[in-house]
Amino acid sequence: MLPTFMPVATQAAIKGLTPQQVESLGITLILNNTYHLNLRPGIKVLDEAGGAHKFQGWDRNILTDSGGFQLVSLSKFANITEEGALFASPFNGEPTMLTPEESISIQHSIGADIIMQLDDVVSSLTVGPRVGEAMHRSVRWLDRCIEQHEKSGRKDKQNLFAIVQGGLDPALRDQCLDAMIARKDQVAGYAIGGLSGGEEKDVFWRIIKQCADRLPSDRPRYSMGIGFAEDLLVCVALGVDMADCVFPTRTARFGVALTFEGPLNLSTPIVVDIAVHNSRFDTELGKHTRSMEPIDKNCPCPTCASGMSRAMLHHVVTIETAGAHAVTIHNLVFQAQLMGGARDAILEGRFPEYLRSFFHNYFGDTGYPEWCVNALRSVGVDLMEGANVPLIQGSGAKWEYSDAA
C-alpha cells in the first residue's frame, strides 16, 4: 500500500539481514540495482536461478534501478553517448556498454516487479547545457526502453516506470513532464529523478511539488533517493507515493538509531583524559553509554521489544556486527512506521494532524526547518499554527553530535 518506503538491497541483500528477517518486519518492497547485479553475479547466474526473487530468497516485491544513477556515482568509469553508457568495470576494467535496451533486458532477467527506464543522470548541482542534453536524452531513451519492453511480451508481468529529469531548472522539468505525460499509456508509473545530490532544500521541495502536481494521479509517483524522516513526510504531503534510500541501513552501521524524537548516536565514544585518567562524557550523548532503556520503548521491532539496552548497543554497535544488525532492524521498522502512520492518517482524514504531531515531537526542542514549513504551507498545512518554536534555516536536519568525535 502507498505511500511506502523501499529499503535498498543493492547487491540483492539488505546488509546484515536475511530475507526472512526483512519480511518479518512487514517490508514488502525492496530495491535491487541493475548495474551491480549485471556485474555480479551476472545475468547467466540470475537466469539459471530463475530471477532475483529466487536467487535471494525474497518472495515479495522488487524494484530495480536501471543503472542510470551509476552515471553519476561511477562517472569516472563511464563515457556517455547517444547509444548508451560505456562503463569500465571497477573490478577488472573490462568495458561494458549499458544501452536502454540492454538495461531493460537485464531487468527482465532479474524479474523485478517494477523496472526503471535507463535515464541520463547528472548531478543535481550541474548547470549549463549538459542538464538539458541529459533531459532530452532521457526522453529518447525512454522511447527505446518502452519499445524493448513491449516487444519482450513482459509488459503484463513487469511494470515500467519513466523518470522525470531536468535538474533544478523548472523550465526543463516542465519540458520533460510534457514528454513523459504524453507517454502515460505506455508506462505504469513515474519517478522524480536527479535530486538529493546536495541541492538546497528550498529548491528540492519546489521541484518535487512541480513534478507531483503535474504527474497523473492514477500512476504511482516515486521520489528517488529520499530517506530523512522530514523529507519523506514533506514529499508525501506534496503528492509522492514511494521513496527509497540507503540512509536507514547505512546510518545504522555507524551506530545511529532513528526515533520519533530524533536520531540517537549510540556510537559516541567515551573520551579518557590521560592527565587525570577520568572519563569525560558529553552531557547529552554520554547518557546512552549507561542507559538501560531500549532505543524506543514504544517501538515493536525485535531489538526494542527484546529490551536490548542503549548501553549494550553502545558497547557493540561499531565493533560487533550483531550491534549494527540490531540497529538496522530498528531503523527499518522506524521507516515503516513513519510511512505506515502517514498512510493511516491519510485514509482517516487526519494527515495534517499527523504532520503537526511528528514535527512537534521531532523538532519541537530545536526548531522547525524553515523549508519544511514553507513546503507544507504550499499544500495548506501550517506547522506554525499554535506552535511557539523557532524557524531553522538551511536543511534543519537533526542529529546528535559529539564534541569528542
Sequence and secondary structure as in RCSB ss.txt:
>XXXX:A:sequence
MLPTFMPVATQAAIKGLTPQQVESLGITLILNNTYHLNLRPGIKVLDEAGGAHKFQGWDRNILTDSGGFQLVSLS
KFANITEEGALFASPFNGEPTMLTPEESISIQHSIGADIIMQLDDVVSSLTVGPRVGEAMHRSVRWLDRCIEQHE
KSGRKDKQNLFAIVQGGLDPALRDQCLDAMIARKDQVAGYAIGGLSGGEEKDVFWRIIKQCADRLPSDRPRYSMG
IGFAEDLLVCVALGVDMADCVFPTRTARFGVALTFEGPLNLSTPIVVDIAVHNSRFDTELGKHTRSMEPIDKNCP
CPTCASGMSRAMLHHVVTIETAGAHAVTIHNLVFQAQLMGGARDAILEGRFPEYLRSFFHNYFGDTGYPEWCVNA
LRSVGVDLMEGANVPLIQGSGAKWEYSDAA
>XXXX:A:secstr
  SEEEEB TTSS TT  HHHHHHTT  EEEEEHHHHHHTT HHHHHHHTSHHHHHT  SEEEEE STTHHHHTG
GGEEE SS EEEE TTT  EEEE HHHHHHHHHHHT SEEE       TT  SHHHHHHHHHHHHHHHHHHHHHH
HHT TTTSEEEEEE  TT HHHHHHHHHHHHHTGGG SEEEE S SSS  HHHHHHHHHHHHHHS TTS EEETT
  SHHHHHHHHHHT  EEEESHHHHHHHTTEE  TT  EETT   EEETTTTEEE  TTTGGGGT  S S TT  
SHHHHTT  HHHHHHHTTTSHHHHHHHHHHHHHHHHHHHHHHHHHHHTT HHHHHHHHHHHHHTTT EEHHHHHH
HHTTT  TTTT    EE S        TT 
